[in-house]
Amino acid sequence: MTGKRTHKESRRMHKLRLEFFEEGKRQSRSTNPDEVEKSKCWICRDAIDYDAGQGTTADSHELDHYHPVDDRPDLEEDVDNFRHSHSSCNSSRGKRAANTQGLGEQVAAWW
């Protein structure tokens, strides 16, 4: 058996994932601009299509972990580690650490 860890989809994680999706959907329909902002993709800051099935289109909702689960398995079910994202943005980010600088991709050190 290899040491590769797989993400668990426990009943608890399934419930948390659904609750997080419903929270984002509710926030996206709020009249409060701060609530609407919280429902947007944390990576690109564009609106998410909450009417599409989760993970079914590029613009549909997908739960993203701020700290990747491979790096921090202890935070997999921690709701403070959850972020709303587009399916495509989450896939593009992959397992890379979050870019908190807001400046795009880093240039190689030799550049």
Kinemage of the C-alpha trace (Angstrom):
@kinemage 1
@onewidth
@group {chain A} dominant
@subgroup {mainchain}
@vectorlist {calphas} color= white
{ca met a 1} P 0.000 0.000 0.000
{ca thr a 2} L 1.311 3.457 -0.872
{ca gly a 3} L 1.359 6.464 1.419
{ca lys a 4} L -0.880 8.449 -0.945
{ca arg a 5} L -3.831 9.884 0.944
{ca thr a 6} L -7.273 10.027 -0.597
{ca his a 7} L -9.891 12.603 0.257
{ca lys a 8} L -12.605 11.122 2.352
{ca glu a 9} L -16.239 11.626 1.513
{ca ser a 10} L -17.681 10.749 4.882
{ca arg a 11} L -21.290 11.448 5.767
{ca arg a 12} L -20.053 14.386 7.810
{ca met a 13} L -18.048 15.816 4.871
{ca his a 14} L -21.003 15.307 2.530
{ca lys a 15} L -23.232 17.210 4.978
{ca leu a 16} L -20.677 20.015 5.401
{ca arg a 17} L -20.230 20.287 1.623
{ca leu a 18} L -24.008 20.579 1.097
{ca glu a 19} L -24.417 23.130 3.910
{ca phe a 20} L -21.556 25.213 2.505
{ca phe a 21} L -23.106 25.154 -0.973
{ca glu a 22} L -26.512 26.191 0.425
{ca glu a 23} L -24.873 29.020 2.394
{ca gly a 24} L -23.199 30.331 -0.772
{ca lys a 25} L -26.434 30.060 -2.735
{ca arg a 26} L -28.300 32.010 -0.039
{ca gln a 27} L -25.558 34.648 0.101
{ca ser a 28} L -25.587 35.046 -3.687
{ca arg a 29} L -29.291 35.994 -3.565
{ca ser a 30} L -28.977 38.369 -0.630
{ca thr a 31} L -29.697 42.087 -0.873
{ca asn a 32} L -26.650 42.714 1.315
{ca pro a 33} L -23.614 43.448 -0.917
{ca asp a 34} L -21.221 41.967 1.683
{ca glu a 35} L -23.149 38.676 1.640
{ca val a 36} L -23.097 38.596 -2.177
{ca glu a 37} L -19.344 39.226 -2.161
{ca lys a 38} L -18.818 36.227 0.166
{ca ser a 39} L -20.631 33.970 -2.324
{ca lys a 40} L -18.250 34.742 -5.201
{ca cys a 41} L -15.318 32.617 -6.304
{ca trp a 42} L -12.485 33.381 -3.918
{ca ile a 43} L -9.932 32.837 -6.686
{ca cys a 44} L -11.235 35.032 -9.543
{ca arg a 45} L -13.874 37.043 -7.596
{ca asp a 46} L -16.576 36.422 -10.265
{ca ala a 47} L -20.113 35.230 -9.496
{ca ile a 48} L -20.728 31.487 -9.268
{ca asp a 49} L -23.644 29.781 -11.042
{ca tyr a 50} L -25.393 28.245 -8.024
{ca asp a 51} L -28.262 27.007 -10.225
{ca ala a 52} L -25.985 24.578 -12.066
{ca gly a 53} L -25.320 21.291 -10.335
{ca gln a 54} L -22.211 21.381 -8.166
{ca gly a 55} L -19.115 20.715 -10.252
{ca thr a 56} L -21.113 20.211 -13.485
{ca thr a 57} L -19.958 23.269 -15.456
{ca ala a 58} L -16.920 25.564 -15.428
{ca asp a 59} L -18.935 28.253 -13.592
{ca ser a 60} L -20.687 25.934 -11.132
{ca his a 61} L -19.862 25.792 -7.427
{ca glu a 62} L -17.124 23.663 -6.011
{ca leu a 63} L -15.892 23.650 -2.449
{ca asp a 64} L -12.207 24.534 -2.338
{ca his a 65} L -9.903 24.143 0.631
{ca tyr a 66} L -7.769 27.222 1.324
{ca his a 67} L -5.059 24.938 2.702
{ca pro a 68} L -4.928 21.914 0.361
{ca val a 69} L -6.002 18.698 2.062
{ca asp a 70} L -2.821 16.943 0.946
{ca asp a 71} L -0.821 19.513 2.934
{ca arg a 72} L -3.229 19.861 5.872
{ca pro a 73} L -5.437 16.767 6.210
{ca asp a 74} L -6.373 17.942 9.710
{ca leu a 75} L -8.303 20.846 8.113
{ca glu a 76} L -10.322 18.809 5.605
{ca glu a 77} L -13.569 19.169 7.581
{ca asp a 78} L -12.778 22.578 9.085
{ca val a 79} L -15.361 25.033 7.697
{ca asp a 80} L -12.911 27.907 8.230
{ca asn a 81} L -10.754 26.247 5.565
{ca phe a 82} L -13.631 26.124 3.026
{ca arg a 83} L -13.870 28.586 0.150
{ca his a 84} L -16.486 29.031 -2.571
{ca ser a 85} L -14.958 28.576 -6.020
{ca his a 86} L -15.783 27.884 -9.630
{ca ser a 87} L -15.183 24.317 -10.682
{ca ser a 88} L -12.715 25.550 -13.316
{ca cys a 89} L -10.828 27.845 -10.916
{ca asn a 90} L -10.476 25.059 -8.373
{ca ser a 91} L -9.198 22.688 -11.048
{ca ser a 92} L -6.740 25.281 -12.377
{ca arg a 93} L -5.386 25.950 -8.912
{ca gly a 94} L -4.920 22.266 -8.259
{ca lys a 95} L -2.962 21.473 -5.115
{ca arg a 96} L -0.916 24.676 -5.138
{ca ala a 97} L -0.929 26.863 -2.060
{ca ala a 98} L -3.261 29.836 -2.100
{ca asn a 99} L -2.040 33.016 -3.754
{ca thr a 100} L -2.771 35.638 -1.113
{ca gln a 101} L -0.693 38.360 -2.779
{ca gly a 102} L -3.315 39.168 -5.420
{ca leu a 103} L -0.587 39.678 -7.995
{ca gly a 104} L -1.042 36.631 -10.196
{ca glu a 105} L 1.520 33.904 -10.775
{ca gln a 106} L 4.984 34.423 -9.359
{ca val a 107} L 7.829 34.801 -11.837
{ca ala a 108} L 10.744 32.411 -11.521
{ca ala a 109} L 13.582 33.662 -9.256
{ca trp a 110} L 16.018 33.822 -12.184
{ca trp a 111} L 13.752 36.163 -14.160
